[in-house]
Amino acid sequence: MIRFIAAIDEKRGIADDSGIPWQGRIPSDVAYFRKKTTNSNIMMGTGWYREQEKPLPNRRNLVATTSVERLRDGFEKVPDARKYLAETKEDIWVGGGAGLFASTIDLADELYITQLQGDFHCTKFFPDFRAQFVLTEESEPYTENGISYTFQVWKRA
Ligand SMILES: NC(=O)c1ccc[n+]([C@@H]2O[C@H](COP(=O)([O-])OP(=O)(O)OC[C@H]3O[C@@H](n4cnc5c(N)ncnc54)[C@H](OP(=O)(O)O)[C@@H]3O)[C@@H](O)[C@H]2O)c1
């Protein structure tokens, strides 16, 4: 199963030029991400990889990149993310960022979306997915540090 996992604002924004604008303000979303992806495989693009200080623990850290540059220890290179996702028999969580989401969303079975209220003036966006997926689960609304959000699961229509 190929699952995407992302927190998005109401304009589908996921990051600005400095990273994730709500970083550190929604600990429950970090815990949700950790719970979903631990003991599994997480795939990231090089943009997000460069922001990681170290590999995400207790997960196989796959990095989609066409570059020949060596990755740091604990990260595994995937030169063609589309081919990898199309052929794997394993469960993969695709964790972003925007470039990786855009290049592979047609291969996703499910989307785990933390839907934030508000516009965080992002410059990087999650692809438009609502015509291809249906909302199958949504949590009650939560508010943390002034940010309101729900956890949603979307399945391919
Ligand atoms: N809100 C959220 O949930 C969330 C989640 C994750 C990340 N983010 C944020 O998103 C931002 C990064 O996004 P981004 O768009 O700049 O970068 P990105 O998606 O992390 O990385 C893009 C790079 O990934 C590689 N790539 C993408 N598709 C590929 C494919 N099909 N096969 C092989 N390689 C592929 C390419 O690297 P090469 O150029 O090396 O070939 C491409 O330049 C960060 O600020 C991060 O914090 C937000």
The ligand as an SDF file (V2000), in Angstrom:
LIG
                    3D

 48 52  0  0  0  0  0  0  0  0999 V2000
    3.6750   19.9420    5.6540 N   0  0  0  0  0  0  0  0  0  0  0  0
    4.1470   18.7220    5.4860 C   0  0  0  0  0  0  0  0  0  0  0  0
    3.4830   17.7210    5.8210 O   0  0  0  0  0  0  0  0  0  0  0  0
    5.5200   18.4990    4.9180 C   0  0  0  0  0  0  0  0  0  0  0  0
    5.9980   17.1890    4.7910 C   0  0  0  0  0  0  0  0  0  0  0  0
    7.2670   16.9820    4.2840 C   0  0  0  0  0  0  0  0  0  0  0  0
    8.0360   18.0530    3.8880 C   0  0  0  0  0  0  0  0  0  0  0  0
    7.5420   19.3130    4.0040 N   0  0  0  0  0  0  0  0  0  0  0  0
    8.3500   20.4550    3.5530 C   0  0  0  0  0  0  0  0  0  0  0  0
    8.4870   20.4180    2.1470 O   0  0  0  0  0  0  0  0  0  0  0  0
    9.6680   21.1360    1.7970 C   0  0  0  0  0  0  0  0  0  0  0  0
   10.4500   20.3850    0.7440 C   0  0  0  0  0  0  0  0  0  0  0  0
    9.6880   20.2860   -0.4330 O   0  0  0  0  0  0  0  0  0  0  0  0
   10.3910   20.4410   -1.8650 P   0  0  0  0  0  0  0  0  0  0  0  0
    9.3190   20.3790   -2.8910 O   0  0  0  0  0  0  0  0  0  0  0  0
   11.2860   21.6110   -1.8430 O   0  0  0  0  0  0  0  0  0  0  0  0
   11.3880   19.1880   -1.9440 O   0  0  0  0  0  0  0  0  0  0  0  0
   11.1750   17.5980   -1.9140 P   0  0  0  0  0  0  0  0  0  0  0  0
    9.8830   17.2090   -2.5200 O   0  0  0  0  0  0  0  0  0  0  0  0
   11.5150   17.1210   -0.5320 O   0  0  0  0  0  0  0  0  0  0  0  0
   12.3700   17.1370   -2.8520 O   0  0  0  0  0  0  0  0  0  0  0  0
   12.3210   17.3150   -4.2630 C   0  0  0  0  0  0  0  0  0  0  0  0
   13.4560   16.5030   -4.8320 C   0  0  0  0  0  0  0  0  0  0  0  0
   13.1980   15.1090   -4.6130 O   0  0  0  0  0  0  0  0  0  0  0  0
   13.6860   14.3530   -5.6990 C   0  0  0  0  0  0  0  0  0  0  0  0
   12.5710   13.7080   -6.3800 N   0  0  0  0  0  0  0  0  0  0  0  0
   11.2730   14.1400   -6.4780 C   0  0  0  0  0  0  0  0  0  0  0  0
   10.5490   13.2820   -7.1840 N   0  0  0  0  0  0  0  0  0  0  0  0
   11.3910   12.2710   -7.5400 C   0  0  0  0  0  0  0  0  0  0  0  0
   11.2160   11.0800   -8.2870 C   0  0  0  0  0  0  0  0  0  0  0  0
   10.0230   10.7460   -8.8050 N   0  0  0  0  0  0  0  0  0  0  0  0
   12.2790   10.2540   -8.4230 N   0  0  0  0  0  0  0  0  0  0  0  0
   13.5020   10.5850   -7.9060 C   0  0  0  0  0  0  0  0  0  0  0  0
   13.7350   11.7240   -7.2120 N   0  0  0  0  0  0  0  0  0  0  0  0
   12.6760   12.5450   -7.0430 C   0  0  0  0  0  0  0  0  0  0  0  0
   14.4190   15.3220   -6.6030 C   0  0  0  0  0  0  0  0  0  0  0  0
   15.7210   15.4030   -6.0430 O   0  0  0  0  0  0  0  0  0  0  0  0
   17.0770   15.5330   -6.9220 P   0  0  0  0  0  0  0  0  0  0  0  0
   17.0400   16.9560   -7.4140 O   0  0  0  0  0  0  0  0  0  0  0  0
   18.1410   15.2520   -5.9110 O   0  0  0  0  0  0  0  0  0  0  0  0
   16.9900   14.5200   -8.0190 O   0  0  0  0  0  0  0  0  0  0  0  0
   13.6680   16.6230   -6.3320 C   0  0  0  0  0  0  0  0  0  0  0  0
   14.4300   17.7690   -6.6600 O   0  0  0  0  0  0  0  0  0  0  0  0
   10.4830   21.2700    3.0620 C   0  0  0  0  0  0  0  0  0  0  0  0
   10.4880   22.6140    3.4970 O   0  0  0  0  0  0  0  0  0  0  0  0
    9.7700   20.3940    4.0640 C   0  0  0  0  0  0  0  0  0  0  0  0
    9.8310   20.8860    5.3790 O   0  0  0  0  0  0  0  0  0  0  0  0
    6.3100   19.5530    4.4930 C   0  0  0  0  0  0  0  0  0  0  0  0
  1  2  1  0
  2  3  2  0
  2  4  1  0
  4  5  1  0
  4 48  2  0
  5  6  2  0
  6  7  1  0
  7  8  2  0
  8  9  1  0
  8 48  1  0
  9 10  1  0
  9 46  1  0
 10 11  1  0
 11 12  1  0
 11 44  1  0
 12 13  1  0
 13 14  1  0
 14 15  2  0
 14 16  1  0
 14 17  1  0
 17 18  1  0
 18 19  2  0
 18 20  1  0
 18 21  1  0
 21 22  1  0
 22 23  1  0
 23 24  1  0
 23 42  1  0
 24 25  1  0
 25 26  1  0
 25 36  1  0
 26 27  1  0
 26 35  1  0
 27 28  2  0
 28 29  1  0
 29 30  1  0
 29 35  2  0
 30 31  1  0
 30 32  2  0
 32 33  1  0
 33 34  2  0
 34 35  1  0
 36 37  1  0
 36 42  1  0
 37 38  1  0
 38 39  2  0
 38 40  1  0
 38 41  1  0
 42 43  1  0
 44 45  1  0
 44 46  1  0
 46 47  1  0
M  CHG  2   8   1  16  -1
M  END
$$$$
